[in-house]
Amino acid sequence: MSLAGPSYNIRGRGYARSIKDFENIVLVASDSGTPIRIKDVGQVVLGPDIRRGLLISMAKGGRFRDRCHEAGQNALDVINRVKAKIKEIEPGLPSGIKVIPVYDRSDLILRSIDN
């Protein structure tokens, strides 16, 4: 199925447990009080689990995840550009702030290519 226009990922905990539950979430009420639900303005579908790529945790839990599979880019190129950008910005980071890679799949990619 191809979806035109923007799409939004929703993750969370709560009472919504099925597609029907999400479809019936009220976004707003019209001037006459009629509820406008998600199903009235869009389509709810289950998508794949979020793919994890290069993940970097920063102070207070900031993170980066590559999304190259969606952009049609080479994952190894994206990882290498991120690593280069990290080296570039590290000298300007505030004291005590460090960029620490916690999951880097470049080695896995290189070993897969070599295999």
C-alpha positions in Angstrom: 0.0 0.0 0.0 1.3 3.4 -0.8 0.4 6.4 1.3 0.5 9.8 -0.2 1.3 12.8 1.9 2.8 12.9 5.3 2.8 10.0 7.8 3.2 10.2 11.5 4.5 7.5 13.9 2.7 7.3 17.2 4.2 5.4 20.1 3.0 5.5 23.6 1.3 3.8 26.5 -2.4 4.1 27.2 -5.8 2.6 26.4 -5.4 2.5 22.6 -4.5 -1.1 21.8 -5.9 -1.7 18.3 -6.2 0.1 15.0 -9.9 0.7 15.8 -9.0 2.4 19.1 -6.6 4.8 17.3 -9.1 5.5 14.6 -11.7 6.6 17.2 -9.4 9.1 19.0 -11.0 12.5 18.8 -8.7 15.2 17.4 -11.1 18.2 17.7 -14.8 18.9 17.8 -16.5 20.9 15.1 -18.3 24.2 15.8 -21.5 22.2 16.2 -19.8 19.8 18.7 -19.4 16.9 16.3 -16.2 15.0 17.1 -13.6 14.8 14.4 -11.7 11.5 14.8 -8.4 10.3 13.3 -10.4 8.0 10.9 -12.2 11.1 9.6 -9.0 12.7 8.4 -6.6 9.9 7.7 -5.9 6.2 7.7 -4.4 4.2 10.6 -2.2 1.3 9.7 0.3 -0.8 11.6 3.8 -0.2 10.3 7.1 -2.0 10.9 8.9 -1.6 14.2 11.3 1.4 14.2 14.6 0.3 12.8 17.6 1.0 14.9 20.7 2.4 13.3 23.5 4.5 14.6 22.3 5.5 18.0 24.1 8.1 20.1 23.1 9.1 23.6 24.0 12.6 24.8 23.6 14.3 28.1 19.9 14.2 29.2 19.2 11.4 26.7 19.3 13.1 23.4 19.8 10.7 20.5 20.3 10.3 16.8 19.0 7.4 14.7 19.8 7.0 11.1 16.8 6.9 8.8 18.8 6.2 5.6 16.5 3.2 4.7 13.7 5.7 4.1 15.8 8.1 2.2 17.4 5.5 -0.1 20.9 6.3 1.1 23.8 4.1 1.8 23.8 3.3 5.6 27.6 3.2 5.8 27.9 6.6 4.2 25.4 8.1 6.6 27.2 6.6 9.6 30.6 7.9 8.4 29.1 11.4 7.8 27.6 11.4 11.3 31.0 10.3 12.8 32.7 13.1 10.9 30.2 15.6 12.1 30.6 14.5 15.7 34.4 15.0 15.5 33.7 18.4 14.0 31.4 19.6 16.8 33.0 18.0 19.8 35.5 20.8 20.4 32.6 23.2 20.7 30.5 21.2 23.1 30.0 22.6 26.6 32.2 21.3 29.4 31.0 17.9 30.6 29.0 17.1 27.5 30.2 14.0 25.6 29.0 12.2 22.5 29.2 8.5 23.2 28.2 6.0 20.5 26.1 3.2 22.1 25.2 1.3 18.9 27.3 1.5 15.8 26.5 -1.0 13.1 29.3 0.1 10.7 31.4 -2.9 11.8 28.6 -5.2 11.1 28.1 -3.7 7.6 31.8 -3.9 6.8 31.9 -7.6 7.9 28.8 -8.4 5.9 30.4 -6.8 2.8 33.6 -8.7 3.4 31.7 -11.9 3.7 
